[in-house]
Every structure is written in C-alpha cells, then in structure tokens.
Amino acid sequence: MRLIAKNCYQLEHSKGSNGYLVNADGSTALIDPGMPGGYTRLLEELRDAEPVIGPVTDILLTHYDADHTRVVKQLQQTLGVPIWLGAADAAILRGDVPPPTRFRRFLARVFPTDYPAQVRELAGEQTIVQGLTTFPTPGHTPGHMAFQFGGVLFSGDAVTVSRTGELSQFYRLTISDPTQAKQTEDLLRRRITGGMVQWICAGHNAPAKTANFLGVARWPPSSLRPRIE
C-alpha cells in the first residue's frame, strides 16, 4: 500500500478501479475494492498490512458500478464486515429499480454484480466512523457518495481529476443525470477552493494534491510518501 496522507492509503492490488484504506480511531475502512480478478492479491495485501492498520472493519462503496463493487460479496463473506452504499444505488444493485440509462442497463447485463450481505444504506451527510464522513455526490449514478477523512476526499467517479487537482466531468456515456453531475462537480470544486481538501482521490486517476488546503501543515511532503511492504 502507498501512504497518501496520515492514516490514508492507496491499495496496490485492487483491480478495475482505485481502492483505498482509511484507518480511523480503531476502525479500518476499505473504499471501492474493485473486481474479482484482484481478490487473492488484495486479500494478501490487507492481511500483510494488519500490523499497521488493523483488520478491515467496514467496506465503503462510492457507487454501484461493477468495476468498484464486483468483488465485494466475496470480500464480505471472507471479512464478515458491513457494506456502506448510497440508498439509491443499493436499490439498483438489489434489482428493485432498473439502471437509469440504456447504457447502464447494458452494463448490468454484461457485468452482473451479486448483492452482498450486511448492506447499510446511506442517504445524506453522516459520519461512518470517527473522523470519516460521507455526503451525496449524485450524477454519475443516482446514489453516488463521496467520503472525506480530514483533508482527504475520496470522490469515486463523481468527477475526473487531473494531476494538478483540476476537476472535469466523467465520461458522458456513463453519467446517469447530467444536471446532477454538474451540480456535484460544482459542490466538489467549492470544497476544494474553500480549503477543505488537501488530497482528492478519484476512482480512476492518481491521487492529486490541491493548492488551497487550510488545515494543518501538509503531511507528508510529496517526496516522502512511503510504501507499506
């Protein structure tokens, strides 16, 4: 794993999307673990890191897309921990509501994802574990959620992020609601320009450092980002 900021890590063996870990006051949250092809090496990575971060206590999903969630049922059965997912996305993944666009209905047929056990549905802004909050970022999917821990924002596929931290819309074909997606982009940009975000960690871009952070001194310097072997 690679250290992004204090108690925040990027996984090296998640497949399909970027996976992250947050260690917060005795809890360890795994964010967007990805596709089944990464299961064995991802589990080894988590086990190897336990002396530093402890065992995983929660799995957090920014949204229901297969490249972020398809390994979740298998991981949940192994780890025995709860899953957190936006309520609107949980309804789609469960099959209660059809995906909102023709392209998304096609993806659901090609990449079906089994609904895991112990799903805790998210709606609105709330705290999951101490210091780790979630808030709605719809548009890419109806129930898309972002997670923030201190100055580190995990944005999933709500936006794409450049190496310098600039935001733009995700691929148009995958957006469920363009109006909501633009509102979410504006919301995230306000959080960044308002000094609330030091690092933005997206689903398919490298973690990017922002220039506006008003918190404590940035840690660690970019040249001192160690790796947990």
C-alpha positions in Angstrom: 0.0 0.0 0.0 1.1 3.6 -0.6 0.6 6.3 2.0 -1.3 9.3 0.7 -1.7 11.2 3.9 -1.7 10.3 7.6 -3.8 7.2 8.0 -4.9 7.2 4.4 -3.6 4.7 1.9 -4.0 3.6 -1.8 -4.1 -0.1 -2.4 -1.7 -1.6 -5.0 -3.7 -4.7 -5.8 -7.3 -3.6 -6.3 -8.4 -4.3 -9.9 -10.8 -2.2 -12.0 -10.7 1.0 -10.0 -8.5 2.6 -7.4 -9.0 1.1 -3.9 -8.2 3.0 -0.7 -7.9 2.4 3.0 -8.6 4.8 5.9 -7.5 4.0 9.5 -9.6 6.0 11.9 -9.7 5.6 15.7 -9.5 1.8 15.7 -11.6 1.3 12.6 -10.2 0.5 9.1 -12.4 1.3 6.2 -11.8 -0.2 2.7 -13.1 2.0 -0.1 -14.0 0.6 -3.6 -12.2 -2.7 -3.6 -12.9 -3.4 -7.3 -13.2 -6.5 -9.4 -12.9 -10.2 -8.6 -9.6 -10.6 -10.5 -7.8 -8.8 -7.7 -9.3 -10.8 -4.9 -6.4 -13.0 -3.9 -3.7 -10.4 -4.0 -5.9 -7.8 -2.5 -6.7 -10.0 0.5 -3.0 -10.7 0.9 -2.3 -7.0 0.8 -4.9 -6.4 3.6 -3.5 -9.2 5.7 0.1 -8.0 5.3 -0.9 -4.5 6.4 -2.8 -5.6 9.5 0.1 -5.0 11.9 0.0 -1.3 10.8 -3.7 -0.6 10.1 -5.5 -3.5 11.9 -8.2 -5.6 10.3 -10.8 -4.2 8.0 -14.0 -3.2 9.9 -16.0 -1.7 7.1 -16.3 -1.6 3.3 -17.4 1.7 1.7 -18.7 1.9 -1.9 -18.8 5.3 -3.7 -21.3 3.7 -6.1 -22.7 0.5 -7.5 -20.6 0.1 -10.8 -19.1 -3.3 -11.3 -15.5 -2.0 -11.6 -15.8 -0.7 -8.0 -18.0 -3.4 -6.4 -18.0 -6.7 -8.1 -15.5 -8.3 -5.6 -17.5 -7.0 -2.6 -19.7 -10.0 -1.9 -16.7 -12.3 -1.9 -14.7 -10.0 0.4 -17.7 -9.5 2.7 -18.0 -13.3 3.1 -14.4 -13.5 4.0 -14.1 -10.5 6.2 -17.6 -10.5 7.8 -17.9 -6.7 7.8 -20.7 -4.4 6.9 -21.0 -2.7 3.5 -21.9 1.0 3.1 -23.6 2.2 -0.1 -25.9 5.0 -1.2 -29.6 4.0 -0.8 -30.5 4.8 -4.4 -27.6 2.7 -5.7 -28.4 -0.1 -3.3 -31.9 -0.3 -4.8 -30.4 -0.6 -8.3 -27.8 -3.2 -7.3 -30.5 -5.2 -5.4 -32.7 -5.2 -8.6 -35.6 -3.1 -7.1 -35.0 -0.3 -9.6 -33.6 -0.6 -13.1 -30.4 1.3 -14.0 -31.4 4.8 -15.2 -30.0 4.8 -18.7 -29.9 2.3 -21.7 -26.1 2.1 -21.5 -26.2 1.3 -17.8 -28.8 -1.4 -18.3 -26.5 -2.9 -20.9 -23.6 -2.8 -18.4 -25.8 -4.5 -15.8 -26.5 -7.4 -18.2 -22.8 -7.8 -19.2 -21.3 -7.3 -15.7 -23.9 -8.5 -13.1 -23.0 -7.9 -9.5 -24.4 -10.0 -6.7 -25.9 -8.1 -3.8 -23.8 -8.6 -0.7 -25.0 -9.1 2.9 -25.0 -6.5 5.7 -25.6 -3.5 3.4 -26.1 -0.3 5.3 -27.7 2.3 3.1 -26.5 5.9 3.1 -28.7 9.0 2.5 -27.5 12.4 3.2 -24.4 13.6 5.0 -23.3 11.5 8.0 -20.4 10.1 10.0 -19.5 6.5 9.4 -16.6 6.1 11.9 -14.9 8.9 13.9 -13.5 11.4 11.5 -14.8 9.8 8.4 -17.9 11.4 6.8 -19.9 10.8 3.7 -22.1 13.1 1.6 -24.1 12.7 -1.6 -22.5 13.3 -5.0 -25.1 12.1 -7.5 -24.9 12.3 -11.3 -22.6 9.5 -12.3 -25.1 7.2 -10.5 -28.2 8.2 -8.6 -26.8 7.2 -5.2 -23.2 8.1 -5.7 -21.4 9.1 -2.4 -18.1 10.7 -1.6 -16.1 10.1 1.6 -13.9 12.5 3.4 -11.3 11.9 6.2 -9.6 15.1 7.3 -8.3 16.8 4.2 -8.5 13.6 2.1 -11.5 13.4 -0.3 -12.4 10.1 -1.9 -14.6 11.1 -4.9 -15.1 7.8 -6.8 -16.3 8.5 -10.3 -18.2 11.8 -9.5 -15.5 13.6 -11.5 -12.2 13.0 -13.2 -9.2 14.6 -11.6 -6.0 15.9 -13.3 -2.6 15.5 -11.8 -2.8 19.1 -10.6 -6.2 18.6 -9.0 -8.4 20.1 -11.7 -11.9 18.6 -11.9 -13.9 17.8 -15.0 -16.9 15.6 -15.9 -16.6 11.9 -16.1 -17.2 10.1 -19.4 -20.6 11.3 -20.7 -21.9 7.9 -21.6 -21.7 6.7 -18.0 -23.4 9.7 -16.5 -26.9 9.0 -15.2 -28.1 12.6 -14.8 -26.0 15.4 -16.4 -27.6 18.1 -14.3 -26.9 16.4 -11.1 -23.3 15.6 -12.3 -22.6 19.3 -13.0 -24.0 20.2 -9.6 -21.8 17.6 -7.9 -18.8 18.9 -9.8 -19.6 22.5 -8.6 -20.0 21.2 -5.0 -16.6 19.4 -5.0 -14.9 22.4 -6.5 -16.3 24.6 -3.8 -15.0 22.2 -1.1 -11.6 22.4 -2.7 -11.4 26.2 -3.3 -12.8 26.6 0.2 -9.7 24.9 1.7 -11.4 21.7 2.9 -9.5 19.3 0.7 -5.7 18.6 0.6 -5.9 15.4 -1.5 -8.5 14.3 -3.9 -8.5 10.5 -4.5 -10.6 9.5 -7.5 -11.7 6.2 -8.9 -9.5 6.2 -12.0 -6.9 8.9 -11.6 -3.8 9.2 -9.4 -4.4 11.0 -6.1 -3.9 14.7 -6.6 -2.8 17.3 -4.2 -4.7 20.6 -4.1 -3.3 24.1 -3.6 -6.0 25.6 -1.3 -5.9 23.4 1.8 -6.4 25.5 5.0 -5.8 22.7 7.5 -2.6 21.8 9.3 0.7 21.7 7.5 0.7 19.2 4.6 1.9 15.8 5.6 3.9 14.1 4.3 5.9 16.0 1.7 5.4 14.6 -1.8 9.0 13.3 -1.8 8.4 11.3 1.5 5.4 9.1 0.6 6.5 5.7 2.0 5.1 2.3 1.0 4.0 -0.5 3.3 5.6 -3.7 2.0 
